[in-house]
Amino acid sequence: QEMGWQDKIAAQGVGVDGTRMQYGALCWRLGETGAEVLLITSRDTGRWVIPKGWPMPGLSPEAAAAQEAWEEAGASGVMNPLCVGRYGYRKCLSLTSSVPCAVAVYGMRVDKLAKNFPEVKERRRKWFPLQEASTLVAEPELATIIAGFLPPVAGRAAPIMGDDDDDALPRKRKGH
């Protein structure tokens, strides 16, 4: 039973101004010349975006982001539970209505890209160097997150942006 967007929105936590939370995955790998980011095309306009979606019952934010990375990009790997930043955008629900969304972004080191995945026929995916990827996305805050992304290499902690201290609490890991 697929939830329609109305149900999904009804299930969301809503911010003071009606903003809905979503979770996104910044899928990265180390390429020849440094970190690269996996971008996918959006289904409606075909512009470059990162995998993202609504919260899922029973999944932590980073696990929900990992699920979106799988469904939308066929990517799997190691999620970092620390939020690397947030950005806002308006999600168009129809030609005449849209809701403001805030996307909390989580880094995922991609280990594997599947040839077949749920949305394979609906999207394209491509690796880009960080700087190039940051110029391709439409949202300025997302561009900043990508341009400033530092892969947590060799034990260095990933930078935390934002002032949420609940992100610092250790979470129980759920098995996949």
N, C-alpha and C positions, 0 to 999 in steps of 0.2 A: 504493500500500500504506500504509494508515493504521497508525501505531504505536498499540498499546493502551497504557493507562497503565502497565502493568507494564513494558513495554519502555522507555517513556519514563523511568521511574524508574530502571531498571537502567542507563540511559545517563547519568544525572545524576552530577555531582560531589556527594558526600554529606558534610555537615559532621560534626564530631566527635559531635554528639548525634543524627545521622541527619537533620539539616535539609537539605532540598533547595533549591537556588537556582532562582529564577524571575526573569524580567525583565518589568518593567511600563512602560507608556507613560503619562505625564501629558500628555494632549493639551490644549493651551491655545490661546486666541486673545485678542486685545485687543477687548473689547466696549465699549459706550458708557461704562460706569462702571468700567473696569479689566479685569484679566485674568479670563477665564472658563475653566472646565474642563469637558471632555466626559466625562460618566459614562455607563456602559452598565449594563444589568441582567445579573445573573449568570443562567446557564441553569437552575441548580437551584432557587434560592430567590427569584430575581427582585429581590434587593436591589441597591443601587447599588454598582458597583465600577469599577476602571480596567481597561483591556485589559492582560492579562499572560499569560505562558505559559512553557513550558520552554525551556531553551537549544536552539539549532538548530545542527547541525554546519556549520562554515564561516561562521557569522555572528557578528559581534561582539555583545556584550550589547545595545548600543543599536539595532543592525540587527534583532536578534531582537524587541526591543520594538516597533520600527516595523512589523514583519511582523504582530505581534499586533494593533496598532492598526488595520491594514488589515483583517485577517480578522474581528475582533470588532466593529469600529466603522465600517469603511469610511473611515477617516481616513488622509490622507497629508499629508506636510509636511516640515519641516526638523527632524531629530533633533539634540539636543545630546548629544555623547558624554560629558558629565560627569554622574555619578550625582547626583541631587538628594536622595537619601535612601534608606533601607531600612525595610521593615516586615515583621513576621512574621504569619503566620496558619496555621491548620490546614486543609489541603486534604482534603475528604472524598472518599475514593475509592469508598466504598460505604457502606451504612448502618452498618456496624460498624468500618470502618477509615479512618484518616486519617493523613496525614504532616505534620510541621511543615515549613513552607516559609518561606524568607526571600526577599522580592522586592526587587531593586534597581530603583529607579525612575529613568527618563530622561525629560526634558522634550521634547515635540515641538510645535513651532508648526504648527498645522494650516492648510494652504493650501486643502485640498479635502476635501469630504465626498461620497463616492459614494452614489448612490441604491441601487445594487446592490453587494453585497459578500457574501463567503462565509456569514456568520452572520446575514444581514439578517432572516431569518424567526424567529430564535431569541432575539433581543435587542431592547430598546429603547435609544435613545441620546438624551441631552439635555444642553444647555449649562447650566451653573450658575455664578453668581459664586463666587469662591474660598471665601468664608466659608460660604455655604450648602452648597456641595459638601462642605466639611469636616465638616458636621454630619450628612450623609447616609450617609457610609461607616461601616462597622461597626468597622474596625480603628483603634484610637487613634493608632498611629504614622503610619498613612496620613493620618488627619485632620490631624495636626501638619504633615506634609509639604505637604499641600494648602494649609492655612491660611497657612503661612509661605512659600509659593512666590513667588519674585520672577522674573518673566520677564526673560531677559537682554536688556534694551532698549538700543538705541543704543550697542553696544560695551561695556556693563558686563558683566563676567564673571558667570556664574551662580554662586551660592554652592555650595561643596562641603561636604556633610556627611559624616561618617564619616572613617576614618583610613586609607583605602586609598590608598597612593601609586601603585599601578599604574593608577588611573584618570587619572593626570596624564600618562601617556606618550602621545605622539601615535600614533594608529593609522592604518594605511593605510586609506583610504576605499574601500569596494567599490562598484562601480556597481550601480544597481538593475536 
